[in-house]
């Protein structure tokens, strides 16, 4: 078991980190990083199964435009009053695809078949991958935006030019990063 970071205690440098055990070194817990397989209270935690996830988001593209939803302006939600993609939390053991398509129907009144999902990627965040989400892309060149209706969440929806969306300060940062990653992969695939 090794530490990810070490600290100087009483003016002495610690021994080589690879040889350390938690009892070898008098760090208070708040000064020691949590190790893989532990939580902040130094208990063993189970790693998540690959099929387990918390939610899903989708970039809905129509050519060089994308659909975005302005999140509610509530202090108790992540990224309040920022532009985001359709999607949300998992319900009742649904698959990532079912989750994102349900959220799309609830948030924008649009029903797409699973075959419309042209890209998907799993993301894990947190120190030990505690939060697992899926990111999807649906490229729908014949999307009739007149069919879109804002559901009960969000303040508005809007079509944005993709390059403008990626430069916006009031768009959810990790969604911009995921979209940029997808666009780069798509560009590289078309170049080869």
C-alpha positions as CSV (number, residue, x, y, z in Angstrom):
1,X,0.0,0.0,0.0
2,X,1.5,3.3,-1.0
3,X,0.6,6.9,-0.4
4,X,-0.2,9.2,-3.3
5,X,1.3,12.1,-1.4
6,X,3.7,12.3,1.5
7,X,4.3,15.1,4.1
8,X,7.2,16.2,6.2
9,X,6.5,15.4,9.9
10,X,8.6,17.0,12.6
11,X,11.1,18.3,10.1
12,X,12.0,14.8,8.9
13,X,11.3,13.5,5.4
14,X,9.3,10.3,5.4
15,X,10.8,7.0,4.3
16,X,10.3,6.0,0.7
17,X,6.5,6.0,0.0
18,X,6.5,2.5,-1.5
19,X,7.6,1.1,1.8
20,X,5.0,2.9,4.0
21,X,2.1,1.4,5.8
22,X,-0.5,3.6,7.5
23,X,0.9,2.8,10.9
24,X,4.5,3.6,10.0
25,X,4.0,7.3,9.8
26,X,2.2,9.6,12.2
27,X,0.0,11.6,9.8
28,X,-3.4,12.8,11.0
29,X,-6.0,11.4,8.6
30,X,-6.9,14.8,7.2
31,X,-3.3,15.1,6.0
32,X,-3.2,11.8,4.3
33,X,-4.8,11.2,0.9
34,X,-7.4,8.5,0.7
35,X,-6.0,5.4,-0.9
36,X,-7.6,3.3,-3.6
37,X,-10.2,1.1,-1.9
38,X,-10.7,3.4,1.1
39,X,-13.1,6.1,1.9
40,X,-12.3,9.3,4.0
41,X,-12.9,7.3,7.2
42,X,-10.3,4.7,6.3
43,X,-12.8,1.9,5.7
44,X,-12.6,-0.4,2.8
45,X,-15.0,0.5,0.0
46,X,-16.3,-1.7,-2.8
47,X,-15.4,-0.7,-6.4
48,X,-18.4,-0.1,-8.6
49,X,-19.5,-2.6,-11.2
50,X,-19.0,-1.5,-14.8
51,X,-22.8,-1.7,-15.4
52,X,-23.5,0.5,-12.4
53,X,-23.9,4.2,-13.2
54,X,-25.6,7.4,-11.9
55,X,-26.9,9.1,-15.0
56,X,-26.5,10.0,-18.7
57,X,-26.3,13.1,-20.9
58,X,-26.7,13.6,-24.6
59,X,-25.4,16.0,-27.2
60,X,-28.2,16.3,-29.7
61,X,-26.7,17.6,-33.0
62,X,-28.3,18.9,-36.1
63,X,-25.4,19.6,-38.4
64,X,-23.2,22.2,-36.8
65,X,-25.9,23.1,-34.3
66,X,-26.8,21.5,-31.0
67,X,-29.7,21.6,-28.5
68,X,-29.0,22.9,-25.0
69,X,-31.1,23.4,-22.0
70,X,-30.7,26.3,-19.5
71,X,-30.6,24.7,-16.1
72,X,-32.9,26.0,-13.3
73,X,-31.5,28.8,-11.2
74,X,-31.6,26.9,-7.9
75,X,-28.7,26.9,-5.4
76,X,-29.3,23.2,-4.5
77,X,-28.5,21.8,-8.0
78,X,-25.1,21.5,-9.7
79,X,-24.4,24.2,-12.3
80,X,-27.4,26.4,-11.7
81,X,-28.4,28.8,-14.5
82,X,-25.9,27.2,-16.9
83,X,-26.4,25.7,-20.4
84,X,-26.4,21.9,-20.3
85,X,-27.3,18.9,-22.4
86,X,-30.5,16.8,-22.0
87,X,-30.0,14.0,-19.5
88,X,-30.2,13.2,-15.9
89,X,-30.2,10.5,-13.2
90,X,-30.8,6.8,-13.6
91,X,-34.1,5.4,-12.5
92,X,-35.1,1.8,-11.5
93,X,-32.1,-0.1,-13.0
94,X,-32.5,1.3,-16.5
95,X,-29.7,1.0,-19.0
96,X,-27.6,4.1,-20.0
97,X,-29.4,4.3,-23.3
98,X,-32.9,4.0,-21.7
99,X,-31.9,6.6,-19.1
100,X,-30.8,9.2,-21.7
101,X,-33.7,8.6,-24.0
102,X,-36.2,8.9,-21.1
103,X,-34.6,12.1,-20.0
104,X,-34.8,13.5,-23.6
105,X,-38.5,12.7,-23.7
106,X,-39.1,14.3,-20.3
107,X,-37.0,17.4,-20.9
108,X,-37.7,18.2,-24.5
109,X,-40.7,16.0,-25.5
110,X,-38.6,14.3,-28.1
111,X,-38.7,10.5,-28.6
112,X,-35.7,9.1,-30.4
113,X,-35.0,5.4,-31.1
114,X,-31.9,3.9,-29.5
115,X,-30.4,3.5,-33.0
116,X,-30.2,7.3,-33.2
117,X,-27.4,7.2,-30.5
118,X,-24.3,7.3,-32.6
119,X,-21.6,7.6,-29.9
120,X,-21.3,6.7,-26.3
121,X,-18.6,6.8,-23.6
122,X,-18.5,6.0,-19.9
123,X,-16.9,8.5,-17.5
124,X,-16.0,8.0,-13.9
125,X,-15.1,10.9,-11.7
126,X,-14.2,11.4,-8.0
127,X,-11.2,10.1,-6.2
128,X,-12.2,6.5,-6.8
129,X,-14.7,6.8,-9.6
130,X,-17.7,7.2,-7.2
131,X,-19.7,9.1,-9.8
132,X,-20.2,7.2,-13.1
133,X,-22.0,8.8,-16.0
134,X,-22.5,8.1,-19.7
135,X,-22.2,10.6,-22.5
136,X,-24.0,10.0,-25.8
137,X,-24.3,11.8,-29.1
138,X,-27.2,11.7,-31.5
139,X,-26.7,13.3,-34.8
140,X,-30.1,14.0,-36.3
141,X,-29.8,16.1,-39.5
142,X,-33.5,16.1,-40.1
143,X,-34.4,17.2,-36.5
144,X,-37.6,19.2,-36.5
145,X,-37.0,21.7,-33.8
146,X,-40.6,22.8,-33.8
147,X,-41.4,19.5,-32.1
148,X,-39.2,20.4,-29.1
149,X,-41.2,21.3,-25.9
150,X,-39.5,22.3,-22.6
151,X,-40.5,19.9,-19.8
152,X,-40.7,20.6,-16.1
153,X,-37.0,21.1,-15.6
154,X,-35.0,23.9,-17.0
155,X,-35.7,27.5,-17.9
156,X,-35.4,27.3,-21.7
157,X,-34.0,25.4,-24.6
158,X,-32.0,26.8,-27.5
159,X,-30.1,25.8,-30.6
160,X,-26.4,26.9,-30.5
161,X,-23.7,26.9,-33.0
162,X,-21.3,24.2,-31.8
163,X,-18.2,26.4,-31.9
164,X,-20.0,29.1,-30.0
165,X,-21.2,26.7,-27.3
166,X,-17.7,25.4,-26.8
167,X,-16.5,29.0,-26.1
168,X,-19.3,29.9,-23.7
169,X,-18.5,30.7,-20.0
170,X,-22.0,29.8,-18.9
171,X,-22.1,26.2,-20.2
172,X,-21.4,23.2,-18.0
173,X,-17.6,22.7,-18.3
174,X,-17.4,18.9,-18.4
175,X,-20.1,18.8,-21.1
176,X,-18.1,21.2,-23.2
177,X,-15.1,19.0,-22.7
178,X,-16.9,15.8,-23.7
179,X,-18.4,17.4,-26.7
180,X,-15.0,18.7,-27.8
181,X,-13.5,15.2,-27.3
182,X,-16.3,13.7,-29.5
183,X,-15.8,16.3,-32.2
184,X,-12.1,15.7,-32.3
185,X,-12.6,11.9,-32.6
186,X,-15.1,12.4,-35.3
187,X,-12.8,14.7,-37.2
188,X,-9.8,12.3,-36.9
189,X,-12.0,9.4,-38.1
190,X,-13.1,11.3,-41.2
191,X,-9.5,12.4,-42.0
192,X,-8.3,8.8,-42.0
